Amino acid sequence: MKIGELAHECGVSTKTIRYYESIGLISAPERATNGYRQYGSQAIERIGFIRSAQNTGLSLTEIGSILELKDLGQRSCEHTRELLKRHLEELDDQINHLVETRQQLRRMAERAASLDPGACTDPNRCQVIGNDTGS
């Protein structure tokens, strides 16, 4: 199939396919006598894997490291497990940070409700966002 057909089948742009080729995620295809790229069904599977892996939060570099192992005939499960574990830990850290930020914003909103806007005389700062926002 031609690059446009592959792009349509996979739900990506032809530019994306060319980019994946340029960084080695998919192999350069055979060329027809007219110079058009000719892709097989393996390209559909490979791009499907790339897209699924991206949906988990893996970077293209990380995905490439998995595919490199597969291309070498090696098992990638342990490597993939470690990548996913690291992403889960990072996500948990982000969630914890967001929860803390939410709590701080809630305290500030409560503080804002109790302040008198007429008492705000500092020309350089808003009394809602005071020095004691961490309490």
BALOBA-1460 file (C-alpha; in Angstrom, 3 decimals):
// residues 135
<rec num="1" residu="m" x="0.000" y="0.000" z="0.000"/>
<rec num="2" residu="k" x="1.087" y="3.591" z="-0.581"/>
<rec num="3" residu="i" x="1.938" y="5.999" z="2.226"/>
<rec num="4" residu="g" x="-1.435" y="7.771" z="1.996"/>
<rec num="5" residu="e" x="-3.280" y="4.486" z="2.327"/>
<rec num="6" residu="l" x="-1.148" y="3.503" z="5.305"/>
<rec num="7" residu="a" x="-1.726" y="6.878" z="6.924"/>
<rec num="8" residu="h" x="-5.477" y="6.555" z="6.467"/>
<rec num="9" residu="e" x="-5.497" y="2.977" z="7.760"/>
<rec num="10" residu="c" x="-3.530" y="3.944" z="10.879"/>
<rec num="11" residu="g" x="-5.188" y="7.291" z="11.548"/>
<rec num="12" residu="v" x="-1.964" y="9.282" z="11.278"/>
<rec num="13" residu="s" x="-0.603" y="11.742" z="8.755"/>
<rec num="14" residu="t" x="1.879" y="10.911" z="6.021"/>
<rec num="15" residu="k" x="4.206" y="13.386" z="7.740"/>
<rec num="16" residu="t" x="4.032" y="11.260" z="10.911"/>
<rec num="17" residu="i" x="4.921" y="8.133" z="8.951"/>
<rec num="18" residu="r" x="7.887" y="9.853" z="7.341"/>
<rec num="19" residu="y" x="8.983" y="11.065" z="10.767"/>
<rec num="20" residu="y" x="8.738" y="7.566" z="12.238"/>
<rec num="21" residu="e" x="10.921" y="6.380" z="9.346"/>
<rec num="22" residu="s" x="13.448" y="9.179" z="9.894"/>
<rec num="23" residu="i" x="13.934" y="8.267" z="13.562"/>
<rec num="24" residu="g" x="13.997" y="4.529" z="12.903"/>
<rec num="25" residu="l" x="10.695" y="3.489" z="14.452"/>
<rec num="26" residu="i" x="9.595" y="1.943" z="11.183"/>
<rec num="27" residu="s" x="11.826" y="0.631" z="8.448"/>
<rec num="28" residu="a" x="12.125" y="2.424" z="5.154"/>
<rec num="29" residu="p" x="9.775" y="0.607" z="2.791"/>
<rec num="30" residu="e" x="10.477" y="-0.865" z="-0.576"/>
<rec num="31" residu="r" x="9.971" y="1.526" z="-3.456"/>
<rec num="32" residu="a" x="7.887" y="0.780" z="-6.512"/>
<rec num="33" residu="t" x="9.346" y="1.455" z="-9.953"/>
<rec num="34" residu="n" x="7.598" y="4.827" z="-9.902"/>
<rec num="35" residu="g" x="9.426" y="5.717" z="-6.647"/>
<rec num="36" residu="y" x="6.369" y="5.466" z="-4.394"/>
<rec num="37" residu="r" x="6.816" y="3.880" z="-0.993"/>
<rec num="38" residu="q" x="5.170" y="0.467" z="-0.746"/>
<rec num="39" residu="y" x="4.182" y="-0.670" z="2.751"/>
<rec num="40" residu="g" x="3.070" y="-4.080" z="3.923"/>
<rec num="41" residu="s" x="0.740" y="-5.093" z="6.728"/>
<rec num="42" residu="q" x="3.674" y="-5.161" z="9.162"/>
<rec num="43" residu="a" x="3.789" y="-1.351" z="8.972"/>
<rec num="44" residu="i" x="0.163" y="-1.185" z="10.129"/>
<rec num="45" residu="e" x="0.963" y="-3.377" z="13.120"/>
<rec num="46" residu="r" x="4.099" y="-1.412" z="13.959"/>
<rec num="47" residu="i" x="2.374" y="1.967" z="13.786"/>
<rec num="48" residu="g" x="-0.507" y="0.565" z="15.837"/>
<rec num="49" residu="f" x="1.962" y="-0.492" z="18.501"/>
<rec num="50" residu="i" x="3.659" y="2.916" z="18.450"/>
<rec num="51" residu="r" x="0.336" y="4.707" z="18.878"/>
<rec num="52" residu="s" x="-0.756" y="2.382" z="21.703"/>
<rec num="53" residu="a" x="2.555" y="2.856" z="23.471"/>
<rec num="54" residu="q" x="2.286" y="6.631" z="23.120"/>
<rec num="55" residu="n" x="-1.150" y="6.466" z="24.739"/>
<rec num="56" residu="t" x="0.489" y="4.987" z="27.846"/>
<rec num="57" residu="g" x="2.742" y="8.032" z="28.084"/>
<rec num="58" residu="l" x="5.874" y="6.420" z="26.685"/>
<rec num="59" residu="s" x="8.085" y="8.718" z="24.649"/>
<rec num="60" residu="l" x="9.119" y="7.905" z="21.103"/>
<rec num="61" residu="t" x="12.639" y="7.286" z="22.396"/>
<rec num="62" residu="e" x="11.329" y="4.766" z="24.918"/>
<rec num="63" residu="i" x="9.154" y="3.141" z="22.278"/>
<rec num="64" residu="g" x="12.194" y="2.949" z="20.027"/>
<rec num="65" residu="s" x="14.126" y="1.144" z="22.761"/>
<rec num="66" residu="i" x="11.375" y="-1.481" z="22.985"/>
<rec num="67" residu="l" x="11.233" y="-1.903" z="19.219"/>
<rec num="68" residu="e" x="15.012" y="-2.172" z="19.027"/>
<rec num="69" residu="l" x="14.933" y="-5.124" z="21.407"/>
<rec num="70" residu="k" x="12.165" y="-6.738" z="19.353"/>
<rec num="71" residu="d" x="14.093" y="-6.152" z="16.124"/>
<rec num="72" residu="l" x="17.094" y="-7.899" z="17.678"/>
<rec num="73" residu="g" x="14.902" y="-10.879" z="18.511"/>
<rec num="74" residu="q" x="15.089" y="-10.208" z="22.232"/>
<rec num="75" residu="r" x="12.312" y="-10.148" z="24.759"/>
<rec num="76" residu="s" x="11.199" y="-6.689" z="25.767"/>
<rec num="77" residu="c" x="8.790" y="-7.440" z="28.604"/>
<rec num="78" residu="e" x="11.123" y="-6.652" z="31.510"/>
<rec num="79" residu="h" x="12.366" y="-3.475" z="29.823"/>
<rec num="80" residu="t" x="8.799" y="-2.376" z="29.111"/>
<rec num="81" residu="r" x="7.739" y="-3.211" z="32.653"/>
<rec num="82" residu="e" x="10.502" y="-0.964" z="34.022"/>
<rec num="83" residu="l" x="9.533" y="1.887" z="31.700"/>
<rec num="84" residu="l" x="5.884" y="1.627" z="32.746"/>
<rec num="85" residu="k" x="6.845" y="1.392" z="36.438"/>
<rec num="86" residu="r" x="8.874" y="4.592" z="36.132"/>
<rec num="87" residu="h" x="5.996" y="6.359" z="34.391"/>
<rec num="88" residu="l" x="3.581" y="5.230" z="37.119"/>
<rec num="89" residu="e" x="5.912" y="6.605" z="39.800"/>
<rec num="90" residu="e" x="6.188" y="9.912" z="37.941"/>
<rec num="91" residu="l" x="2.415" y="10.059" z="37.541"/>
<rec num="92" residu="d" x="1.911" y="9.362" z="41.246"/>
<rec num="93" residu="d" x="4.334" y="12.191" z="42.058"/>
<rec num="94" residu="q" x="2.401" y="14.545" z="39.775"/>
<rec num="95" residu="i" x="-0.907" y="13.522" z="41.354"/>
<rec num="96" residu="n" x="0.483" y="14.127" z="44.848"/>
<rec num="97" residu="h" x="1.724" y="17.544" z="43.766"/>
<rec num="98" residu="l" x="-1.671" y="18.392" z="42.273"/>
<rec num="99" residu="v" x="-3.454" y="17.324" z="45.462"/>
<rec num="100" residu="e" x="-1.145" y="19.550" z="47.523"/>
<rec num="101" residu="t" x="-1.669" y="22.445" z="45.109"/>
<rec num="102" residu="r" x="-5.438" y="21.941" z="45.272"/>
<rec num="103" residu="q" x="-5.352" y="22.048" z="49.071"/>
<rec num="104" residu="q" x="-3.307" y="25.247" z="48.992"/>
<rec num="105" residu="l" x="-5.714" y="26.855" z="46.512"/>
<rec num="106" residu="r" x="-8.684" y="25.833" z="48.652"/>
<rec num="107" residu="r" x="-7.068" y="27.483" z="51.716"/>
<rec num="108" residu="m" x="-6.427" y="30.625" z="49.668"/>
<rec num="109" residu="a" x="-10.022" y="30.685" z="48.418"/>
<rec num="110" residu="e" x="-11.287" y="30.340" z="51.993"/>
<rec num="111" residu="r" x="-8.936" y="33.097" z="53.066"/>
<rec num="112" residu="a" x="-10.168" y="35.316" z="50.219"/>
<rec num="113" residu="a" x="-13.756" y="34.859" z="51.370"/>
<rec num="114" residu="s" x="-12.864" y="36.087" z="54.861"/>
<rec num="115" residu="l" x="-10.856" y="39.179" z="53.881"/>
<rec num="116" residu="d" x="-12.146" y="42.712" z="53.572"/>
<rec num="117" residu="p" x="-11.284" y="44.062" z="50.099"/>
<rec num="118" residu="g" x="-11.291" y="47.578" z="51.575"/>
<rec num="119" residu="a" x="-8.362" y="46.604" z="53.789"/>
<rec num="120" residu="c" x="-6.173" y="45.826" z="50.802"/>
<rec num="121" residu="t" x="-3.743" y="48.733" z="50.804"/>
<rec num="122" residu="d" x="-0.461" y="47.144" z="49.740"/>
<rec num="123" residu="p" x="0.293" y="48.492" z="46.222"/>
<rec num="124" residu="n" x="2.577" y="45.533" z="45.392"/>
<rec num="125" residu="r" x="0.618" y="42.476" z="46.407"/>
<rec num="126" residu="c" x="-2.846" y="41.083" z="46.874"/>
<rec num="127" residu="q" x="-3.753" y="40.238" z="50.454"/>
<rec num="128" residu="v" x="-5.333" y="36.978" z="49.310"/>
<rec num="129" residu="i" x="-1.929" y="35.691" z="48.289"/>
<rec num="130" residu="g" x="-0.109" y="36.359" z="51.514"/>
<rec num="131" residu="n" x="3.124" y="35.051" z="52.935"/>
<rec num="132" residu="d" x="1.313" y="32.413" z="54.951"/>
<rec num="133" residu="t" x="-0.291" y="30.537" z="52.008"/>
<rec num="134" residu="g" x="1.320" y="27.300" z="53.115"/>
<rec num="135" residu="s" x="-0.613" y="27.178" z="56.408"/>
